[in-house]
Amino acid sequence: MERTYIMLKPDAIRRNLMGEIIGRIEKKGYKITDMKMFTLNEDILKEHYAHIVDKPFFPEVVEYMTSGPVVGMIVEGESVIKGMRMLMGTTKYLDAHIGTIRGDFSCNDRENLIHGSDAPETAEAEIKRFFGK
């Protein structure tokens, strides 16, 4: 079994899409083994998004990601990292296929509803960062 970190972003919460998204994860056959709602701050965002902290758009990311609560989840299943990335759809919402979370619900690239780890090492680091496990 593989595990990954999934985060429902503030727009998913604000738009009342939590149940729909969680339902899709469960219907895919993945198991949510831990989940919590919390609010992010700039310090943790600098760590989480270290690869873009020097980009001119980073303040907009901070503004968006601190605009409301998020839901963090540890999700387990066979090939769950790749499977969740397929279920989420591409980051650019216009390129995301209908039937994916972003393809069905995203309205712009900035507010793209969901984050998922992209590799086993990233998943473990993000699970440790947000869950201490």
PyMOL commands that set and color helices and strands:
alter all, ss='L'
color gray80, all
select helices_A, chain A and resi 10-14+18-27+42-48+50-52+58-65+80-88+93-95+101-105+120-131
alter helices_A, ss='H'
color red, helices_A
select strands_A, chain A and resi 2-8+31-38+70-77+114-116
alter strands_A, ss='S'
color yellow, strands_A
deselect
rebuild
show_as cartoon
